[in-house]
Amino acid sequence: MDALIVMDVQLHDPRLPLLRELGLPSVMIGFPAEPDGLTCIDLDFKAAGEVCVEHLVRLGHRVVALVGSPPAVYVRETGFAQRVVQGFTAAAARQGLVSSVHPCEATPAAARVIAEQLLRERPALTGVVVHNEAILEPLIDAFEELGLRVPVDLSVTAICPDDLAGRTRLPVTSVDVPSGEVGAGAVDLLMKKLAGATVPEATLLPPRLTERASTACRSLA
C-alpha cells in the first residue's frame, strides 16, 4: 500500500493517531476537528447550511427547521453532518429566525413522525432544510398529506446530489453534493503528494444552490 484515502471522517476520528503514525501519503474526504498537518477535501458543508437558510430568508421565511441525518450520525460526530447544523444554526441566529434541528431516521415512517412533530410544535413553520437524502420525497409527501402545499404553504430546500433533487415528483431547490468532484479531487491531491509536490492542507468546495419548484416567496402563502 502506497497511500490512503480516508472517508466518513468524524470530528474526533479514532483513526487519526494511526494515520499519523503510518507516515503514508493520505487524503481525507472530510474534516476532523483538528485537521492541522492533514490533507482534507470536501464540500463546505457549513456554508451549505448557511446558503439554504439565506435562500429562505430572501424569500421572506422567518420560522425554519433543519431535518437532518439519523441520530447515530450525530452521536458518531460525523463531520459533514455536524457542520451542516453549525451553518444552519449560525445563519438562522444571524438573521433572527426561529429555528430548530431535528435528526431523523432514514425511513418514510420517521419522516411522517417528524412532519407531525413540526406541525405540532412549530405551527408557523414555512421553511425546511433537509439533509437526509433517503427521506427527501417521503417528507414532502408527509407534509402534503398533513395539509401543507409545497411550495405555497411550505418551502423545502435540500443538501443532496443534484440528480436526486431534480428527479423527485416536485423538483427540489438544493445545494449539490458533488461526490464525483470531491472523489476526483482527492485522487488528484494524492497523486501530487506521491509525486513529491506540495498540496494545500484544506480544499473546501463552495456550495452551489440551484432553485427549483419547491421554494417560493412567503407572500404566496
Secondary structure, 3 states (H helix, E strand, C coil): CCCEEECCCECCCCCHHHHHHHCCCEEEECCCCCCCCCCEEEECHHHHHHHHHHHHHHCCCCEEEEECCCHHHHHCCEHHHHHHHHHHHHHHHHCCCEEEEECCCCCHHHHHHHHHHHHHHCCCCCEEEECCHHHHHHHHHHHHHCCCCCCCCCEEEEECCHHHHHHCCCCCEEECCCHHHHHHHHHHHHHHHHCCCCCCCEEEECCCEECCCCCCCHHHC
